[in-house]
Amino acid sequence: MPANISSALARFERGTQAFRTALSNVPSGELDRAPAPGEWTPRQIALHIVDAEIVGAARLRWVAAQPGSKLQSFAGDVWADKLHYESQSLESATELFVLLRQTTLAMLRQLPDAAWSNLGVHQESGSLTLEKLLSDHCEHTETHLRELAERLPRMTSQAV
């Protein structure tokens, strides 16, 4: 396996613990507190990450198994509203995230080197290799985990 692929898979694997750690840093009383009007709560951010994991796991499988697959985008704000993130179980969602990461990682590790050049066609981003798709997926999770970490001090300082 090429070093760049090994590195990408290690990054993907580290995301599991990073997700758990980020959520464990949120005091339970702050899970549903928005740091400012119009901003997502920690619960909403976490559930968005989980939904993105569901979509990402499917996209990775489509491109690995069916090169040329069309990859639809999803509207995070719409999903947060229509899927009622504010009332979903964070515990169940965390379990789902971890299991999806584990099973997707196991699948990705079994792929032949040539599969990493497979292309998918994203509705907004255009053609993406499997390698780029994995990198973008990791970046999405990492961005939202940083967002969560940056919001926490504002939230806890506002707590009464």
Buried (B, 14 or more C-beta within 10 A) or exposed (E): EEEEBEEBBEBBBEBBEBBEEBBEEBEEEBBBBBBEEEBBBBBBBBBBBBBBBBBBBBBBBBBBEEBEBEBEEEEBEEBBEEEEBBEBEBEEBBEBBBEBBEEBBEBBEEBEEEBBEBBBBBEEEEEBBBBBBBBBBBEBBBEBBEBBBEBBEEBBEEEE
